Amino acid sequence: MNRGGVQARPDDVAERPLTIGQRIDKSYGELSPQEQRAADFILDHLTDLAIYSGTELAHRSGVSKATVSRLFRRLGFENAQEVREHARSLRSSGVPVGGATPGASADLSAHLVREVENLRRCLDALGPERLEQAISLLVHSRSVVVVGMRNSFAPALHLREQLAQARTGVLLAPQPGQTIAEEFADRDARDVAVVFGFRRRPAGFARLVQGIAARGVPVLLIGDASARRYAEFAQLWLECPIDSVTPLDSYASAMSLVNVLASGALAARPRDARTRIASINTLYDAFGELE
């Protein structure tokens, strides 16, 4: 595990090219009426853009193939093949391209199959040994700082709330209006950082993970396959597939992993956990917080 000096990675600072939707929005007023017609169709069918040829786009939007070709060139693409590759790259990076056709029902069977497959892959990769390592980090550390930003915030918050049932010293970062640094000023090898890093991470994520590791704080990194590049800075890396048949990523596997980790922490110290849960329940009653 490399815990050397912090170096910025190119993906943190590189300017990302505009998506096809952004390019259309930027130049829409300069398009001809026929080009606008084709552009409207593209915006309404971004989910299917990766499979349409130029001829199919022309036919479905009711314009000539020459019009579609001119539109692609105006948007900075050489041809329909480049547009299809662009659409595939957007989806693989987590961009929610398009949505279901208005009035169409979701394919729940396909959704279920993909969700089950994500869960299977996640838990197969976890395995008993890695699960034991993760629980040991969560249970035996002085404190646990759970980090989650953007799409990673929800599973991070859920893990914090569930771990707080089992032990003290579980923190969530960043706090509202704060940055990450405040939470790690006093952290060292006696603590652990659980960092969620699902795709479409904020700029500077690489610097963050490296910075935490450089302080000697063990890092438990959880994310989709795109976060594997940061695994070298983590003591333990856990992968959660988030692929979906819909335009939006699914975090079912991440939430399931949170359940497994928190339940394992409860089971690791049953007497302490029961005492803490009893104390919390007493306060629930005293404060009248639950039905």
C-alpha positions, 0 to 999 in steps of 0.5 A, spaced: 500 500 500 502 506 497 502 512 503 507 516 500 506 524 498 499 526 495 499 527 488 494 530 484 491 525 479 490 527 471 482 525 472 481 530 478 483 536 474 482 535 467 476 539 463 471 534 461 468 535 454 461 537 453 455 531 453 451 531 447 445 534 450 450 540 453 452 541 446 445 541 443 443 546 448 449 550 447 448 551 440 440 550 439 438 557 437 443 556 431 440 550 428 436 550 422 429 548 423 430 541 421 436 540 425 432 542 431 427 537 429 433 531 429 436 535 436 429 534 439 429 527 437 436 526 440 434 529 447 428 525 447 431 518 446 438 519 449 437 512 452 437 509 445 442 513 442 448 508 443 444 503 438 441 508 433 445 509 426 445 515 422 439 512 418 435 510 423 435 517 427 434 520 420 428 516 419 425 516 426 426 524 427 423 525 420 429 528 417 434 527 411 440 523 413 444 529 410 441 533 416 443 528 421 450 528 418 450 536 418 447 536 425 453 531 428 458 535 425 455 542 428 456 538 435 463 536 434 462 529 432 465 526 425 459 521 424 454 517 427 459 511 430 462 517 434 456 519 437 454 512 439 461 511 442 460 518 446 453 515 448 456 509 451 461 512 454 456 517 458 452 511 461 458 507 463 461 513 467 454 514 470 451 520 466 443 519 467 442 519 459 435 520 458 429 516 461 423 512 459 418 514 454 413 518 457 407 513 458 411 506 458 412 502 464 418 500 466 421 493 465 421 490 472 423 483 470 429 486 467 430 491 473 430 485 478 435 481 474 440 486 474 439 488 481 440 480 483 446 480 479 449 486 482 448 483 489 451 477 487 457 480 485 458 484 491 457 479 496 461 474 492 467 479 491 466 480 499 467 473 502 468 471 509 475 473 509 474 480 507 468 481 511 472 479 517 477 484 515 472 490 514 468 488 521 475 488 525 477 495 522 470 498 524 470 494 531 477 495 534 478 502 531 478 508 536 473 512 532 470 511 525 470 517 520 465 515 514 466 519 508 461 520 503 459 526 497 454 526 492 451 520 490 456 516 496 452 521 501 446 516 502 450 510 503 455 513 508 449 516 512 446 510 512 452 506 515 454 511 520 447 511 523 447 503 523 454 503 526 452 508 531 447 502 534 453 498 535 459 503 538 461 510 540 465 514 536 462 514 529 462 520 525 460 523 518 464 527 514 463 532 511 458 536 516 454 541 513 458 547 511 464 544 513 470 540 509 473 534 510 480 536 513 476 538 520 475 531 521 482 528 520 486 533 524 486 529 530 486 522 526 491 517 526 493 509 525 488 508 531 482 510 527 479 508 521 476 512 515 470 509 511 470 512 504 465 511 499 467 513 492 461 511 487 462 514 480 461 521 478 465 523 484 467 530 486 474 533 483 479 532 488 477 525 490 484 522 489 487 527 493 482 526 499 484 518 499 491 519 498 491 525 504 487 520 509 492 515 507 498 519 508 496 521 515 497 513 517 489 512 517 487 506 515 482 507 509 476 502 508 474 504 500 467 502 498 465 504 491 463 501 484 469 499 479 471 506 477 474 507 484 478 501 484 484 505 481 484 508 488 485 501 492 492 502 492 491 507 498 486 503 502 487 498 507 481 494 504 477 495 498 470 493 497 466 493 490 459 494 489 456 494 482 451 499 481 449 498 474 442 499 472 437 497 466 435 504 467 438 511 466 440 512 473 445 508 477 442 503 483 445 503 490 442 496 492 448 493 493 451 498 497 445 499 502 446 491 502 453 491 504 452 497 509 447 492 512 452 486 512 458 491 515 453 494 521 450 487 523 457 484 523 459 490 528 453 488 532 455 481 532 462 482 534 461 485 541 454 483 542 454 485 550 457 492 548 452 492 543 446 490 547 448 495 552 448 501 548 442 499 544 438 499 551 441 506 553 439 508 546 432 505 546 431 508 553 432 515 551 427 514 545 422 513 550 424 519 554 424 524 548 418 521 545 422 520 539 419 514 536 411 512 535 
